[in-house]
Amino acid sequence: MNIDASESTVQKAFSDKSTYTVPDYQRPYSWKKEQWTDFWTDLNSIPQDSTHFLGSIVLIKHSTSFNKLNELEVVDGQQRLTTISILLCAMRSQYEENGDPDEIIELINDEYLYERDDNNNKEPKLSLSTFDGNDYENILEEREGAIDADSRLLEALEFFEGKLSDYTLDELDQIRGKLSKQMTVVIVECNSAGSAFRLFETLNNRGMELSAVDLMKNSLLQTATERYPGGSNSTEYKDIRSQWEHLLENVVHQIDHPNRFFRHFIMSRKSPDISGNVSSRTLYDKFSNIINDILPSQNIPLTDYIDEMVNTSDVYMGMIDESTDKYNGKQSKKVNARLRNLNDIESSHSRTLILRSFEEFDDSTKMLEVLRLLESFMTRWRVADLTTGATLDRIFSDLCSNAFDEDDAVDTIRRRLKDEAPSDDEFEAKFASSGFKRNGGRAEEFS
C-alpha cells in the first residue's frame, strides 16, 4: 500500500500546484447549519499560538502531462474542503463590502480558489461533482443569482456571509489568519483507488464498506466511459449510472453492512462464476477485475451484468424483509417464515446460496428444503461457536459453483452441509454447556 501522509495547514494544503476534484461517485455536499456552526465555533475558539485539527483529506493522485496541474481525486474530505472554499468566498465578499486596500481579494483568488498551470491557464482549485459543480462554479464567479434558492452550497455561503457581515478589515484579517494558519488537516495521498480502499479498511470498518461501494462506482463509471462510444454521453453509460443509483437508494442505503449485497451477489452468480470467498478486503479488486477483464473475456455486456445486479437486489431485499412473493401465496408464507428464522439466527452468510436457489428453483418444495437445511446447518454452526465468516463464505460460494450442475442440487447441498456441520454429539455437548434453556428436542438432521 503506497501512501504518503503529512499534517498541513489549510494554507499549505491549498498552496501546491494541484487541483482537487470531487468525482461523481461521491455524494452531494451535505453539511447543514449544525456542521457550519460547529466549524465556525471551532475556528473562532482557536487560542493564539495554537491549532485546531480538522481531520484527514484522503486523495488519489493521478498522473498528468508535464505542463498540466496535478489532479488529486478526493476520496474523503470533500465536506471540509468545500466548506473552507465557501468560507473563503464569503470572506472575499466581505472584503469587497469593506474596501480592499491590501488587495486581499486577489490573494484569496490566486492562493486558494484558483490555480494556474505552466501556460498561465486558470482553473478552479476545487471542482465538485456534477451534483454540485454548477452551483459551486457560480459561487466562485460571484453569480449567486443563477443558483436555485434551495442549493445547499448557497445556504452555506449565506450562513458565513451572515457571520462576517459586521466584521471590520482587521477582524477579517484575524479570522482569515486563523483559517489559513491555525486550522490543520492531514493530507493522505494514495497512488491508486485500491490503496485508498485499503486505507479505509484500516481506519474504519463502516467507512471502509461505504468507501468500497463508492470506489466500485468510480471504477464502473470509468469503465463505462471507456467502453462505449460517446463516453459519459452514451445511452449505455447513462443506463449504468441510473441503475447504480437505484442500487444505492434501494439497497445500500437501507442495510447496515452496505458491501454485503455485492459480495453475496458476486459469489452467487452462475455467469461469471467466481469461486471461493469474496471478502470485504478483496471486494473492490474483485469487482474491478470482473467488469474490466472477466466480463469482456466471456462476452458478457456490462449493461447486462448491472441489470442483473439490480434485479437480484429486489430478491435480496425480499430476503432481508422476509417478504418474497416468488411463489403462490401459501408457499411464499412458508418461505418467508424460514427466511425469518435464518435472519433471527444471524445467518447473513447463507444469503449467497439463497440468492442462487431463488434463481434456480421455481419449485417451492425444493426452495423450502434448502432453507430447512440451511436453518439446521446455521443453528449447529452458531451453537458450536464456529463463527469464522470466511469459511462460511467459501462453503456457500463453492456450492453455488458446483451444486447446481448436479442432477439433484438439493441432495448435493444436503451432503456438503452435513459434511461441514458439527456432528450430533458435538452439537449436543456444546448446547448442554452453553446455558441455553433446553426443551427436550433435538436439532433437525440432514436427512
Secondary structure, DSSP 8 states (H G I E B T S, - for coil): --EEEEEEEHHHHTTSSEEEE--TTS------HHHHHHHHHHHHT--TT--EEEEEEEEEEE---TTS-EEEEEEE-HHHHHHHHHHHHHHHHHHHHH--TT-HHHHHIIIIIEEE-TT--EEESEE--TTTHHHHHHHHTT-GGGS-TT-HHHHHHHHHHHHHTT--HHHHHHHHHIIIIIEEEEEEEESSHHHHHHHHHHH-HHHHHHHHHHHHHHHHHHHHHHHSTTGGGSHHHHHHHHHHHHHHHHTGGGSSSTTHHHHHHHHH-SSS---S---TTTHHHHHHHIIIIIHHHTT--HHHHHHHHHHHHHHHHHHHHT---SS-HHHHHHHHHHHHHHHHTT-GGGHHHHHHHHHH---HHHHHHHHHHHHHHHHHHHHTT---HHHHHHHHHHHHHHGGGSS-HHHHHHHHHHHHS--HHHHHHHHHTTT----S-------
